[in-house]
Amino acid sequence: MTCYLVGRIAIHDRERYGRYAAAFMPVLKQYGGRLLVSEENPEPLEGDWDGRKLVLLAFDSRNAALAWANSPEYREIAKDRIAGSDAIVVLAEGFA
C-alpha cells in the first residue's frame, strides 16, 4: 500500500535548509521515494494556512518510508534540515 509523508516546514535558516535540499533527491531516490509536492506558498481553500512550506512524498510501502527516514544517509543530511527549519512530518498510508 502506498505510504505518504506530509511535511509542514518553517524555514528559518535558508543556507542550512539549502544544503539539505541540495542533497535530498539522491537519498530519496535511493530508497524508492517520490517527491510529489514541494510548495513554498500553498493556496488554502479552507481555513488559515500559516505560510509554511508543504512537502508530500510517496513510497511503495510503510516499510520503505521508514527505511528512508531512519537511514544513515537521510539522518546525516537531516542535520541541516533540523538546524535550518522547524518541521512537522506525518506518515499516512493510502490506496495502492
C-alpha positions as YAML, in Angstrom:
chain: A
units: angstrom
residues:
- id: 1
  name: MET
  ca: [0.00, 0.00, 0.00]
- id: 2
  name: THR
  ca: [1.35, 3.43, -0.90]
- id: 3
  name: CYS
  ca: [2.59, 5.40, 2.07]
- id: 4
  name: TYR
  ca: [2.77, 9.19, 2.14]
- id: 5
  name: LEU
  ca: [4.83, 11.57, 4.23]
- id: 6
  name: VAL
  ca: [3.35, 15.03, 4.60]
- id: 7
  name: GLY
  ca: [5.58, 17.78, 5.91]
- id: 8
  name: ARG
  ca: [4.82, 21.33, 7.04]
- id: 9
  name: ILE
  ca: [8.09, 23.22, 7.25]
- id: 10
  name: ALA
  ca: [9.00, 26.67, 8.59]
- id: 11
  name: ILE
  ca: [12.42, 27.61, 7.20]
- id: 12
  name: HIS
  ca: [14.45, 29.96, 9.41]
- id: 13
  name: ASP
  ca: [17.98, 29.40, 8.04]
- id: 14
  name: ARG
  ca: [17.94, 29.31, 4.22]
- id: 15
  name: GLU
  ca: [21.63, 28.39, 3.97]
- id: 16
  name: ARG
  ca: [21.31, 25.27, 6.15]
- id: 17
  name: TYR
  ca: [18.00, 24.29, 4.59]
- id: 18
  name: GLY
  ca: [19.50, 24.82, 1.13]
- id: 19
  name: ARG
  ca: [22.30, 22.34, 1.87]
- id: 20
  name: TYR
  ca: [19.67, 19.82, 2.94]
- id: 21
  name: ALA
  ca: [17.58, 20.44, -0.18]
- id: 22
  name: ALA
  ca: [20.62, 20.01, -2.46]
- id: 23
  name: ALA
  ca: [21.35, 16.55, -1.03]
- id: 24
  name: PHE
  ca: [17.73, 15.44, -0.64]
- id: 25
  name: MET
  ca: [16.71, 13.96, -4.01]
- id: 26
  name: PRO
  ca: [19.54, 11.40, -4.42]
- id: 27
  name: VAL
  ca: [18.83, 10.00, -0.94]
- id: 28
  name: LEU
  ca: [15.07, 9.96, -1.56]
- id: 29
  name: LYS
  ca: [15.51, 8.13, -4.89]
- id: 30
  name: GLN
  ca: [17.97, 5.68, -3.35]
- id: 31
  name: TYR
  ca: [15.14, 4.45, -1.12]
- id: 32
  name: GLY
  ca: [12.47, 4.46, -3.84]
- id: 33
  name: GLY
  ca: [10.74, 7.62, -2.66]
- id: 34
  name: ARG
  ca: [8.98, 10.09, -4.93]
- id: 35
  name: LEU
  ca: [8.60, 13.82, -4.38]
- id: 36
  name: LEU
  ca: [5.01, 14.69, -5.30]
- id: 37
  name: VAL
  ca: [4.74, 18.23, -3.92]
- id: 38
  name: SER
  ca: [7.22, 20.84, -2.71]
- id: 39
  name: GLU
  ca: [5.39, 24.16, -2.41]
- id: 40
  name: GLU
  ca: [6.63, 27.22, -0.55]
- id: 41
  name: ASN
  ca: [3.29, 29.04, -0.91]
- id: 42
  name: PRO
  ca: [0.39, 26.57, -0.93]
- id: 43
  name: GLU
  ca: [-3.01, 28.12, -1.57]
- id: 44
  name: PRO
  ca: [-5.50, 27.43, 1.23]
- id: 45
  name: LEU
  ca: [-9.02, 26.63, 0.05]
- id: 46
  name: GLU
  ca: [-10.45, 26.34, 3.55]
- id: 47
  name: GLY
  ca: [-9.15, 27.62, 6.87]
- id: 48
  name: ASP
  ca: [-5.97, 29.51, 7.59]
- id: 49
  name: TRP
  ca: [-2.50, 28.49, 6.45]
- id: 50
  name: ASP
  ca: [0.47, 29.72, 8.42]
- id: 51
  name: GLY
  ca: [2.71, 30.25, 5.40]
- id: 52
  name: ARG
  ca: [4.81, 27.16, 5.90]
- id: 53
  name: LYS
  ca: [6.23, 25.06, 3.09]
- id: 54
  name: LEU
  ca: [4.24, 21.93, 2.18]
- id: 55
  name: VAL
  ca: [6.00, 18.73, 1.12]
- id: 56
  name: LEU
  ca: [4.38, 15.46, 0.04]
- id: 57
  name: LEU
  ca: [6.44, 12.30, -0.51]
- id: 58
  name: ALA
  ca: [5.28, 8.85, -1.62]
- id: 59
  name: PHE
  ca: [6.78, 5.42, -1.01]
- id: 60
  name: ASP
  ca: [5.59, 1.99, -2.12]
- id: 61
  name: SER
  ca: [5.10, 0.88, 1.48]
- id: 62
  name: ARG
  ca: [5.28, 1.96, 5.11]
- id: 63
  name: ASN
  ca: [8.44, -0.13, 5.50]
- id: 64
  name: ALA
  ca: [10.10, 1.69, 2.58]
- id: 65
  name: ALA
  ca: [9.18, 5.09, 4.06]
- id: 66
  name: LEU
  ca: [10.58, 4.14, 7.45]
- id: 67
  name: ALA
  ca: [13.73, 2.66, 5.89]
- id: 68
  name: TRP
  ca: [14.36, 6.03, 4.20]
- id: 69
  name: ALA
  ca: [13.51, 8.12, 7.27]
- id: 70
  name: ASN
  ca: [15.76, 6.05, 9.52]
- id: 71
  name: SER
  ca: [18.59, 5.51, 7.03]
- id: 72
  name: PRO
  ca: [22.09, 6.74, 7.88]
- id: 73
  name: GLU
  ca: [22.13, 8.70, 4.61]
- id: 74
  name: TYR
  ca: [18.96, 10.60, 5.45]
- id: 75
  name: ARG
  ca: [19.82, 11.10, 9.12]
- id: 76
  name: GLU
  ca: [23.10, 12.72, 8.03]
- id: 77
  name: ILE
  ca: [21.52, 15.25, 5.65]
- id: 78
  name: ALA
  ca: [18.60, 15.82, 8.04]
- id: 79
  name: LYS
  ca: [21.01, 17.56, 10.42]
- id: 80
  name: ASP
  ca: [20.86, 20.60, 8.12]
- id: 81
  name: ARG
  ca: [17.06, 20.44, 7.87]
- id: 82
  name: ILE
  ca: [16.73, 20.28, 11.63]
- id: 83
  name: ALA
  ca: [19.16, 23.18, 12.09]
- id: 84
  name: GLY
  ca: [17.55, 25.26, 9.34]
- id: 85
  name: SER
  ca: [13.86, 24.69, 9.93]
- id: 86
  name: ASP
  ca: [11.07, 23.58, 12.21]
- id: 87
  name: ALA
  ca: [9.01, 20.77, 10.77]
- id: 88
  name: ILE
  ca: [6.02, 18.59, 11.43]
- id: 89
  name: VAL
  ca: [6.09, 15.39, 9.37]
- id: 90
  name: VAL
  ca: [3.36, 12.77, 9.44]
- id: 91
  name: LEU
  ca: [3.11, 9.36, 7.82]
- id: 92
  name: ALA
  ca: [-0.17, 8.14, 6.33]
- id: 93
  name: GLU
  ca: [-0.97, 5.04, 4.33]
- id: 94
  name: GLY
  ca: [-3.20, 5.44, 1.32]
- id: 95
  name: PHE
  ca: [-4.64, 3.50, -1.56]
- id: 96
  name: ALA
  ca: [-2.36, 1.26, -3.62]
...
